[in-house]
Amino acid sequence: MRQTAPEGRGPVRYGPPAPDTGLPVLPGLAGLLAAAAGRTDPEPPGGGPVLREAAAGYWWRRGLRTHSEDVVAAPGAPALLLALLAAHGGDLLLPRPCPAWWTPQARLLGRPAYHVPTPAECGGVPDPYALLETVRRIRAEGGTPRVLLLSVADDPTATVAPPEIVREACEAAVAEGLHVISDETWRDTLHHPEDAVFLSPAEMCPDDVTVLGDLGGALTPAAWPCAVARFPPNDPSRADRWTDRRSRALDVLTALGAVVAGPVAPAAAHALDEPEDVTVRARRAATVHGRLAAAAYRAVLAAGALARPPQAGRHLYADLGPLRAGLAARGVTDSLELESHLTARLGAPAVGGHRLGDELGALRVRFGTGMFLGATGEERAEVLAADDPLELPHVARRLAEFGGALEELR
């Protein structure tokens, strides 16, 4: 993974990518990509019928009524989010902290973006009372809040928002006339799906929620960019290109030339169909990263720092505020300096909270669990197959190094 250049900490091009699985590509998916390598034409804007039908089936299996005409596909979540925001217009509200790639899309469109605090229980979903107050303040200042962007299974906090908080936040947003975009990229990475209830906002407010998902979260390699969006089912007789948000998003994707690569489409559609090899791998990967995240969480607490217990994804968000004195002795006084210090110390990216919408002075950082998998493909495959990955020597060594780097800050 590309390291953050000291002279380029601010530019978007040095921003951190989403945590990757770090695991070998499934042979079945690789075979489909290779078989389509001779295809010279891309997918049409929004995706071809096979890809969109596969995405519709994916959401049907999760209890969301979806047809292919409700779906749009794009080469990655950033391009798709840009099209969604352009289709809705107005100001954007999002939780604090949030994924590093969200805010730049609003900036590219020249739209204001306002961060709203999250409740103590979780990240990804704004506190409903803080949301209402922020909407009131924006309007009092002449703004036009139109969109709330949230994630129930969250990057960066690795939490899963309880259903009651999701419901309260979505009902508050809809009551204020906001459209909700629910980024559900990480919904299939729950560490213990039997213990955490994932409730999609689209289940509660079906006419006011667009669902966004990047396949690189759980189903396909991040190197094969493909994302899909589910729009609220619309009566075709009432839709026209000026009022139908899906049509407006398609216009934006067409103008950008943001189309899914032809060879990627068959593999993406196969992954969305969720055959056994894909689902078994996704569940195993989530379990492995969950074990690694839990071990990293214990190391953070043992060092005297704070974190919410990780429930999803391949990351952990830690608050090193209690270690402020030890960090200050090393010249670290904000999250930018914390990012530089820990990245150099661990030899792996440690993303400062300032990139995620948090305050610069808060000593918060996102760690990716990929650093514990190993340096070679053989080591990573060994982790995937192990009964207990924490017992593998190279994993235990990296976890010990991680804990030691934190302990020395006490």
C-alpha positions in Angstrom: 0.0 0.0 0.0 1.3 3.5 -0.9 2.6 5.4 2.1 1.6 8.9 2.9 4.2 11.3 1.5 5.4 14.0 4.0 5.0 16.7 1.4 1.6 15.6 0.4 -0.4 15.0 3.5 -3.2 17.2 2.5 -4.0 16.3 -1.2 -6.7 13.8 -1.9 -4.4 11.7 -4.0 -2.5 10.8 -0.9 -5.6 9.8 1.0 -5.9 6.3 2.5 -7.6 3.6 0.6 -10.3 1.4 2.2 -8.9 -1.6 4.1 -8.3 -4.5 1.7 -8.8 -8.2 2.5 -5.1 -8.9 1.8 -6.2 -12.4 0.8 -5.6 -14.3 -2.5 -8.2 -13.9 -5.3 -10.7 -16.7 -5.6 -9.8 -19.0 -8.5 -13.4 -18.9 -9.8 -13.5 -15.1 -10.0 -10.0 -15.0 -11.6 -11.1 -17.5 -14.2 -14.1 -15.4 -15.2 -12.0 -12.3 -15.5 -9.4 -14.2 -17.6 -12.1 -15.6 -19.9 -13.5 -12.1 -20.5 -10.1 -10.5 -21.0 -10.7 -10.4 -24.8 -13.8 -8.3 -24.4 -13.1 -4.9 -25.9 -16.4 -3.1 -25.1 -17.2 -1.7 -21.6 -20.5 -2.1 -19.9 -23.0 0.6 -20.8 -23.3 3.5 -18.3 -25.0 2.2 -15.2 -24.2 -1.4 -16.0 -25.5 -4.0 -18.4 -28.7 -6.1 -17.7 -26.8 -9.2 -16.4 -24.8 -7.1 -13.8 -27.9 -5.1 -12.8 -30.1 -8.2 -12.5 -27.4 -9.9 -10.3 -27.4 -6.8 -8.0 -31.2 -6.8 -7.8 -31.0 -10.5 -6.7 -28.4 -9.6 -4.1 -30.8 -7.1 -2.5 -33.9 -9.3 -2.8 -32.1 -11.9 -0.7 -31.6 -9.2 2.0 -35.3 -8.3 2.1 -35.2 -5.3 -0.2 -37.6 -5.4 -3.2 -35.4 -4.6 -6.2 -35.6 -4.8 -9.9 -32.8 -4.3 -12.5 -34.3 -0.9 -13.4 -33.7 0.3 -9.8 -30.0 -0.4 -10.0 -27.0 1.5 -11.3 -23.4 0.2 -11.4 -20.2 2.2 -11.7 -16.4 1.6 -11.6 -16.0 2.0 -7.8 -17.9 3.7 -5.0 -16.4 7.2 -5.3 -17.6 7.8 -8.9 -21.0 6.4 -7.9 -21.3 8.6 -4.8 -20.3 11.6 -6.9 -23.2 10.9 -9.3 -25.6 10.4 -6.4 -24.8 13.7 -4.8 -25.0 15.5 -8.1 -28.4 14.0 -8.8 -29.8 15.2 -5.4 -28.2 18.6 -5.1 -28.0 20.7 -1.9 -25.8 20.4 1.2 -24.5 17.1 2.6 -24.6 15.9 6.2 -22.4 13.1 7.3 -21.3 11.5 10.6 -18.1 12.4 12.4 -15.8 10.5 11.8 -16.5 9.0 8.3 -14.7 7.3 5.5 -11.9 9.5 4.0 -13.3 9.3 0.5 -16.8 10.7 1.3 -16.1 14.4 1.8 -14.0 15.0 -1.4 -17.0 14.1 -3.5 -19.0 17.0 -2.1 -16.0 19.3 -2.5 -15.6 18.4 -6.1 -19.2 19.4 -6.6 -18.7 22.6 -4.7 -21.3 21.5 -2.1 -20.9 22.2 1.7 -20.5 19.2 3.9 -21.4 19.2 7.6 -20.2 16.6 10.1 -22.6 15.6 12.8 -21.5 13.9 16.1 -22.4 10.2 16.5 -23.9 8.6 19.7 -21.6 7.0 22.3 -22.8 3.5 21.2 -21.5 3.5 17.7 -20.2 5.4 14.7 -21.5 5.7 11.2 -24.9 7.1 12.1 -25.4 10.6 13.5 -27.0 11.3 16.8 -30.6 12.2 15.9 -30.8 15.2 18.2 -27.5 16.6 16.9 -28.8 15.9 13.4 -31.9 18.0 13.9 -29.9 20.8 15.5 -27.4 20.8 12.6 -30.2 21.0 10.0 -31.8 23.9 11.9 -28.5 25.8 12.0 -27.7 25.2 8.3 -31.1 26.5 7.3 -30.7 29.5 9.6 -27.5 30.3 7.9 -29.1 30.1 4.4 -28.0 26.6 3.5 -30.1 23.9 1.8 -29.5 20.5 3.5 -30.7 17.8 1.2 -28.7 14.5 1.8 -27.7 12.5 4.8 -24.9 10.0 4.1 -24.4 7.2 6.7 -23.1 3.7 7.2 -24.7 1.2 9.6 -21.6 -1.1 9.4 -19.0 1.6 9.6 -15.6 2.5 8.3 -13.8 3.9 10.3 -15.2 2.9 13.7 -15.8 -0.8 12.8 -19.1 -0.7 14.7 -22.7 -1.7 13.7 -25.3 0.8 14.7 -28.2 -0.6 16.8 -31.5 -0.7 14.9 -33.1 1.8 17.3 -30.5 4.4 16.5 -30.7 3.8 12.8 -34.5 4.2 13.0 -34.4 7.4 15.0 -31.7 9.0 12.8 -33.5 8.1 9.5 -36.9 9.2 10.8 -35.4 12.6 11.9 -33.7 13.0 8.5 -36.8 12.1 6.4 -39.0 14.4 8.6 -36.7 17.3 7.7 -36.9 16.5 4.0 -33.5 14.8 3.6 -32.7 11.9 1.3 -30.6 9.2 3.0 -27.8 7.5 1.2 -26.8 4.3 3.0 -23.3 3.1 2.3 -23.6 -0.7 3.0 -20.2 -1.7 1.7 -19.3 -3.5 4.9 -22.6 -5.2 5.7 -21.2 -8.6 4.7 -18.1 -8.3 6.9 -19.8 -8.6 10.3 -17.5 -10.5 12.6 -20.3 -12.2 14.5 -23.5 -11.9 12.4 -25.4 -14.0 15.0 -24.8 -11.2 17.6 -25.1 -8.0 15.6 -28.3 -7.0 13.9 -27.8 -5.1 10.6 -30.9 -3.1 9.8 -30.8 -1.2 6.5 -32.4 2.3 6.4 -34.1 1.2 3.2 -36.1 -1.3 5.2 -37.6 1.5 7.3 -37.9 4.3 4.8 -38.1 2.6 1.4 -39.1 5.7 -0.5 -36.3 7.9 0.9 -33.2 5.8 0.9 -30.7 5.0 -1.8 -28.3 2.1 -0.9 -24.7 2.2 -2.0 -22.3 -0.8 -1.9 -18.8 -1.3 -3.1 -18.2 -4.9 -4.1 -14.6 -4.6 -2.8 -16.0 -4.7 0.7 -16.5 -8.4 0.8 -17.2 -10.0 -2.6 -14.5 -9.0 -5.1 -10.8 -7.8 -5.0 -10.4 -4.1 -4.5 -8.3 -4.0 -7.7 -11.5 -4.8 -9.7 -13.5 -1.6 -9.2 -17.2 -2.1 -9.2 -20.0 -0.6 -7.1 -23.7 -0.7 -7.2 -26.6 1.5 -6.0 -30.2 0.6 -5.3 -32.6 3.5 -5.9 -36.1 3.6 -4.3 -38.5 1.7 -6.5 -40.1 4.2 -8.8 -43.3 4.1 -10.9 -42.0 4.3 -14.5 -45.1 6.2 -15.5 -44.1 9.1 -13.1 -40.4 9.2 -14.0 -38.7 11.6 -16.3 -35.1 12.5 -16.7 -35.6 15.8 -14.7 -37.2 14.3 -11.6 -36.0 10.7 -11.6 -32.8 10.7 -9.5 -31.6 7.4 -11.2 -31.7 9.0 -14.6 -29.8 12.1 -13.4 -27.2 9.9 -11.8 -26.8 8.0 -15.1 -26.3 11.3 -16.9 -23.4 12.1 -14.6 -21.8 8.7 -15.0 -22.2 9.0 -18.8 -20.6 12.5 -18.8 -17.7 11.2 -16.6 -17.2 8.1 -18.8 -17.5 6.1 -15.5 -18.4 2.7 -16.8 -17.6 -0.8 -15.4 -14.8 -2.5 -17.4 -16.0 -5.2 -19.7 -13.8 -8.0 -18.3 -14.7 -7.1 -14.7 -18.5 -7.3 -15.2 -18.9 -11.1 -15.5 -16.9 -11.6 -12.3 -18.8 -8.9 -10.5 -22.1 -10.4 -11.5 -21.0 -13.9 -10.5 -20.0 -12.5 -7.0 -23.3 -10.8 -6.6 -25.1 -14.1 -7.4 -23.3 -15.3 -4.2 -22.3 -18.9 -5.2 -21.0 -21.1 -2.4 -17.3 -20.4 -3.1 -17.9 -16.6 -2.8 -20.0 -16.7 0.3 -17.7 -19.2 2.1 -14.7 -17.0 1.4 -16.5 -13.8 2.5 -17.6 -15.4 5.8 -14.1 -16.9 6.4 -12.4 -13.6 5.7 -14.8 -11.7 8.0 -14.1 -14.2 10.8 -10.3 -14.0 10.3 -10.3 -10.2 10.3 -12.6 -10.2 13.3 -10.2 -12.3 15.3 -7.3 -10.0 14.3 -9.4 -6.8 15.1 -10.3 -8.3 18.5 -6.7 -9.0 19.3 -5.7 -5.4 18.3 -8.5 -4.1 20.4 -7.2 -5.9 23.5 -3.7 -4.5 22.8 -5.1 -1.0 22.6 -6.9 -1.3 25.9 -3.9 -2.9 27.6 -1.8 0.1 26.6 -4.3 2.4 28.3 -6.0 3.8 25.2 -9.6 3.6 24.2 -11.7 2.0 21.4 -15.1 0.7 20.7 -15.2 -3.1 20.3 -14.9 -3.9 16.6 -17.9 -5.6 15.0 -17.4 -5.4 11.3 -14.8 -4.7 8.6 -11.0 -4.9 8.6 -10.1 -2.1 10.8 -10.1 -0.6 14.3 -10.5 3.0 15.4 -8.6 3.9 18.5 -8.4 7.0 20.7 -4.9 7.5 22.0 -5.9 10.6 24.0 -5.1 8.9 27.3 -1.5 8.5 26.0 -1.1 12.2 25.2 1.8 12.8 27.6 3.8 9.9 26.2 3.1 11.1 22.6 3.9 14.7 23.4 7.3 13.5 24.7 7.9 12.2 21.2 6.8 15.4 19.5 3.3 14.1 18.7 0.5 16.6 19.5 -2.1 16.0 16.9 -3.5 13.3 14.6 -1.4 14.4 11.6 1.8 13.8 13.7 0.3 10.7 15.2 -0.3 9.3 11.7 3.3 9.9 10.7 4.7 8.5 13.9 2.7 5.3 14.0 3.0 4.6 10.2 6.8 4.8 10.6 6.8 2.8 13.8 4.6 0.0 12.6 5.7 -0.1 8.9 2.0 0.0 7.9 -0.5 2.8 7.3 -2.1 4.2 10.4 -4.7 6.7 9.3 -5.0 9.9 11.4 -8.5 10.9 12.4 -8.1 14.3 10.7 -8.5 12.4 7.4 -11.8 11.0 8.6 -13.5 14.2 9.7 -12.3 14.2 13.3 -10.7 17.1 15.0 -7.0 17.6 14.3 -6.2 17.9 18.0 -7.9 14.5 18.8 -5.4 11.7 18.9 -7.4 9.2 17.0 -6.2 6.7 14.4 -7.6 3.9 12.3 -5.5 0.7 12.1 -6.1 -1.8 9.4 -6.0 -5.5 10.3 -4.2 -6.4 7.1 -0.9 -5.6 8.7 -1.2 -8.8 10.8 -1.8 -11.2 7.8 1.8 -11.5 6.7 4.1 -10.2 4.1 3.7 -12.9 1.5 0.9 -14.7 -0.3 1.8 -17.9 1.4 1.6 -16.4 4.9 -1.8 -14.8 4.1 -3.2 -18.1 2.7 -2.0 -19.8 5.9 -3.9 -17.3 8.0 -7.1 -18.0 5.9 -6.8 -21.7 6.4 -5.8 -21.7 10.1 -8.1 -22.9 12.9 -6.7 -20.1 15.1 -4.8 -17.5 13.1 -3.6 -15.9 16.3 -1.4 -18.9 17.0 0.6 -18.6 13.8 4.1 -17.3 14.5 4.1 -14.5 12.0 0.7 -13.2 13.2 1.7 -13.4 16.9 4.9 -11.6 16.1 3.1 -8.7 14.4 0.5 -8.4 17.1 3.3 -8.3 19.7 5.0 -5.5 17.7 1.7 -3.6 17.6 1.2 -3.9 21.3 4.8 -2.9 22.0 4.5 0.2 19.9 1.5 1.3 22.0 3.0 0.2 25.3 6.0 2.4 24.8 3.8 5.5 24.7 2.5 4.9 28.2 
